[in-house]
């Protein structure tokens, strides 16, 4: 599919999601430009992670539309407003364009680092094994773990495992990378090594949506900051402006404990 250069990489329109009687996303709409880094912050239970999971169809949205580079993800909305679910093959194809890294590393413990990274490209995208291996070596070099290629996850630190998880996601050559609180399970001294890798990706022009509690990182790396509360976008804009001059009382309250860092 040919795309216009100015077409958003991600377009979200009127997305709703509920779990039973609990409304988690309340008609959310936003775009993410090609090469943009969107940092999402908000209190626990605000819908941040659910929104992220909807962006690669790990959660199925109840209404609305999500487009990746102009192509519908999960459901196609017809002219009369009806939604038609895409085929499983089409969903898998679209999902392969959207890499995701989680709070938990989710590495296969019985497979070494090389195998963790090469499995999906070989089995899902039919990449030649030698090519997948070359890609794994290059990606491990990028994340600073070239010497760990034959190690097993249990022999790696949490920060190293998370960097392997990033390399594994990148091995699918996604158009978009999603990061869901990827440093929250790490010891404080290991956070920096993961954030450094993410910052390098941002500098290389990767389109990224980052849910984070690392306010300084969101400020420094995000092209745009979005504050979500109760399934709604309360405020968004340039990170420096949003942090230094928040307009909504709710965001002011949320940022109060971080005021010393950005004063």
C-alpha positions as CSV (number, residue, x, y, z in Angstrom):
1,X,0.0,0.0,0.0
2,X,1.4,3.4,-1.0
3,X,1.2,6.0,1.7
4,X,1.4,9.8,1.7
5,X,4.5,11.2,3.5
6,X,2.3,13.3,5.7
7,X,0.0,10.5,6.7
8,X,0.1,9.8,10.5
9,X,1.9,6.5,11.4
10,X,-0.8,5.9,13.9
11,X,-4.4,7.3,13.8
12,X,-6.8,6.6,16.7
13,X,-10.4,7.8,16.3
14,X,-13.1,7.5,18.9
15,X,-11.7,4.3,20.6
16,X,-13.8,2.9,23.5
17,X,-12.9,-0.1,25.7
18,X,-14.7,-1.5,28.7
19,X,-14.1,-4.5,30.9
20,X,-17.6,-5.4,32.1
21,X,-19.1,-2.3,33.6
22,X,-15.7,-0.5,33.9
23,X,-15.1,1.9,31.1
24,X,-11.4,2.1,30.6
25,X,-11.1,4.1,27.3
26,X,-13.7,6.8,26.7
27,X,-13.7,7.7,23.0
28,X,-10.0,8.4,22.7
29,X,-8.7,10.1,19.6
30,X,-5.1,11.1,18.6
31,X,-2.5,10.8,15.9
32,X,1.2,9.9,16.1
33,X,3.3,11.3,13.2
34,X,6.0,9.2,11.4
35,X,9.2,9.3,13.6
36,X,7.4,11.0,16.5
37,X,8.0,9.9,20.1
38,X,4.8,10.2,22.1
39,X,5.2,9.8,25.9
40,X,2.1,8.9,27.9
41,X,1.8,9.5,31.6
42,X,-1.1,9.2,34.0
43,X,-2.2,7.6,37.3
44,X,-2.5,3.9,37.8
45,X,-5.7,2.6,36.2
46,X,-6.1,5.6,33.9
47,X,-6.2,3.5,30.7
48,X,-2.6,4.0,29.5
49,X,-1.6,0.3,29.2
50,X,-5.0,-0.6,27.7
51,X,-4.6,2.0,25.0
52,X,-1.1,0.7,24.2
53,X,-2.4,-2.9,24.0
54,X,-5.1,-1.8,21.7
55,X,-2.5,-0.3,19.4
56,X,-1.3,-3.8,18.5
57,X,-4.6,-5.6,19.0
58,X,-3.6,-7.5,22.2
59,X,-6.8,-5.9,23.5
60,X,-9.7,-5.5,21.1
61,X,-11.4,-2.1,21.2
62,X,-15.1,-2.1,21.5
63,X,-15.7,0.9,19.2
64,X,-13.8,3.3,17.1
65,X,-10.9,2.9,14.6
66,X,-7.2,2.4,14.8
67,X,-5.1,2.9,11.6
68,X,-1.4,2.0,11.2
69,X,0.0,3.9,8.3
70,X,-3.5,4.3,6.9
71,X,-4.4,0.6,7.2
72,X,-7.1,-0.5,9.7
73,X,-6.0,-2.6,12.7
74,X,-8.3,-5.4,13.8
75,X,-11.6,-3.9,12.5
76,X,-12.5,-2.1,9.3
77,X,-15.2,0.6,9.7
78,X,-17.6,0.7,6.7
79,X,-19.2,3.8,5.2
80,X,-22.4,3.1,7.1
81,X,-20.5,2.9,10.5
82,X,-20.6,-0.9,10.9
83,X,-17.3,-2.5,12.0
84,X,-16.1,-5.7,10.2
85,X,-13.4,-7.8,11.9
86,X,-10.4,-8.4,9.7
87,X,-9.2,-11.9,9.0
88,X,-6.8,-13.5,11.4
89,X,-4.1,-13.5,8.7
90,X,-4.6,-9.7,8.2
91,X,-4.5,-9.1,11.9
92,X,-1.3,-11.0,12.3
93,X,0.2,-9.1,9.4
94,X,-0.7,-5.8,10.9
95,X,0.4,-6.8,14.3
96,X,3.9,-7.7,13.0
97,X,4.3,-4.0,12.1
98,X,3.9,-2.9,15.7
99,X,6.6,-4.1,18.1
100,X,5.8,-4.1,21.9
101,X,8.0,-4.3,24.9
102,X,6.4,-5.1,28.3
103,X,7.1,-4.4,31.9
104,X,7.8,-8.2,32.3
105,X,10.5,-9.3,29.9
106,X,8.6,-12.4,28.6
107,X,11.7,-14.1,27.2
108,X,11.5,-17.8,26.7
109,X,13.6,-19.2,29.6
110,X,14.5,-22.5,27.9
111,X,15.9,-20.7,24.8
112,X,19.1,-18.7,24.6
113,X,19.2,-15.1,23.5
114,X,19.9,-15.9,19.9
115,X,16.9,-18.2,19.7
116,X,14.7,-15.7,21.5
117,X,15.4,-13.1,18.9
118,X,15.4,-15.3,15.7
119,X,12.3,-17.4,16.5
120,X,9.6,-14.9,15.3
121,X,11.3,-13.6,12.2
122,X,11.9,-17.2,11.0
123,X,8.4,-18.6,12.0
124,X,6.2,-15.6,11.3
125,X,7.9,-13.7,8.5
126,X,9.8,-16.7,6.9
127,X,13.1,-14.9,7.2
128,X,16.0,-17.1,6.3
129,X,17.8,-18.5,9.4
130,X,21.1,-17.1,8.5
131,X,19.7,-13.7,7.8
132,X,17.7,-13.8,11.1
133,X,21.0,-14.7,12.9
134,X,22.8,-11.8,11.3
135,X,20.0,-9.5,12.3
136,X,20.1,-10.8,15.9
137,X,23.8,-10.2,16.1
138,X,23.5,-6.6,14.7
139,X,20.6,-5.8,17.1
140,X,22.5,-7.2,20.1
141,X,25.4,-5.0,19.1
142,X,22.9,-2.0,19.0
143,X,21.7,-2.7,22.6
144,X,25.2,-3.4,23.9
145,X,24.8,-7.2,24.5
146,X,26.7,-8.8,21.6
147,X,28.7,-11.0,24.0
148,X,25.5,-12.4,25.5
149,X,24.1,-14.0,22.3
150,X,24.4,-17.6,23.6
151,X,23.4,-16.9,27.2
152,X,20.1,-18.0,28.7
153,X,17.8,-15.4,30.3
154,X,18.3,-16.7,33.8
155,X,22.0,-15.7,33.6
156,X,21.2,-12.0,32.6
157,X,20.3,-9.1,34.8
158,X,16.9,-7.5,34.6
159,X,18.2,-4.7,32.5
160,X,20.0,-7.0,30.2
161,X,16.8,-9.1,29.7
162,X,14.8,-6.0,28.9
163,X,17.4,-5.0,26.3
164,X,17.1,-8.4,24.8
165,X,13.3,-8.0,24.7
166,X,13.8,-4.7,22.8
167,X,16.1,-6.4,20.3
168,X,13.6,-9.2,19.9
169,X,10.8,-6.7,19.1
170,X,13.1,-4.9,16.6
171,X,14.0,-8.1,14.9
172,X,10.5,-8.1,13.3
173,X,11.4,-4.7,11.7
174,X,8.3,-3.0,13.0
175,X,7.1,0.4,11.8
176,X,6.1,1.4,15.4
177,X,7.5,0.5,18.8
178,X,5.3,0.5,21.9
179,X,6.9,0.5,25.4
180,X,4.7,-0.3,28.4
181,X,6.4,0.8,31.7
182,X,9.5,-1.1,30.6
183,X,11.7,0.1,33.5
184,X,9.2,-0.3,36.4
185,X,10.3,-3.8,37.3
186,X,14.0,-3.0,37.2
187,X,16.3,-2.1,40.1
188,X,17.1,1.7,40.0
189,X,20.7,1.2,38.9
190,X,19.6,-0.8,35.8
191,X,17.0,1.7,34.5
192,X,19.5,3.9,32.7
193,X,20.9,1.2,30.4
194,X,17.4,0.5,29.1
195,X,16.5,4.2,28.7
196,X,19.7,4.7,26.8
197,X,18.7,2.1,24.2
198,X,15.2,3.7,23.9
199,X,16.8,7.2,23.5
200,X,19.0,5.8,20.7
201,X,16.0,4.5,18.9
202,X,14.3,7.9,19.2
203,X,17.3,9.6,17.7
204,X,17.3,7.1,14.8
205,X,13.7,8.2,13.9
206,X,11.7,5.2,15.2
207,X,8.0,6.0,15.8
208,X,7.5,5.2,19.5
209,X,4.7,5.4,22.0
210,X,6.0,5.1,25.5
211,X,3.9,4.7,28.6
212,X,6.2,5.6,31.5
213,X,6.5,6.8,35.0
214,X,10.0,8.1,34.3
215,X,9.1,11.8,34.2
216,X,12.6,13.0,33.3
217,X,12.8,10.6,30.4
218,X,9.4,11.6,29.1
219,X,10.5,15.2,29.3
220,X,13.9,14.6,27.6
221,X,12.9,12.1,24.9
222,X,9.3,12.7,24.1
223,X,8.4,15.0,21.2
224,X,4.9,15.2,22.7
225,X,3.5,14.4,26.1
226,X,0.0,13.1,26.7
227,X,-1.6,13.0,30.2
228,X,-4.4,10.4,30.4
229,X,-6.9,10.1,33.3
230,X,-10.0,7.9,33.5
231,X,-9.7,6.9,29.8
232,X,-9.6,10.5,28.5
233,X,-6.8,12.7,27.2
234,X,-6.7,15.5,29.8
235,X,-3.8,17.5,28.4
236,X,-1.1,17.1,25.7
237,X,1.6,19.1,24.1
238,X,5.3,19.9,24.1
239,X,6.8,18.2,27.2
240,X,8.6,21.2,28.5
241,X,5.5,23.3,28.3
242,X,3.2,20.7,29.8
243,X,5.5,20.0,32.7
244,X,6.3,23.7,33.4
245,X,2.9,25.2,32.8
246,X,0.2,22.5,33.2
247,X,-3.3,23.9,32.6
248,X,-5.6,21.3,34.1
249,X,-6.0,21.0,37.9
250,X,-5.8,17.2,37.6
251,X,-2.4,17.3,35.9
252,X,-1.1,19.9,38.3
253,X,-2.1,17.6,41.1
254,X,-0.4,14.6,39.4
255,X,2.8,16.5,38.8
256,X,3.1,18.0,42.2
257,X,5.4,15.3,43.5
258,X,7.7,15.8,40.5
259,X,7.8,19.6,40.7
260,X,11.3,19.7,42.2
261,X,12.7,17.9,39.1
262,X,11.2,20.3,36.6
263,X,11.1,23.5,38.7
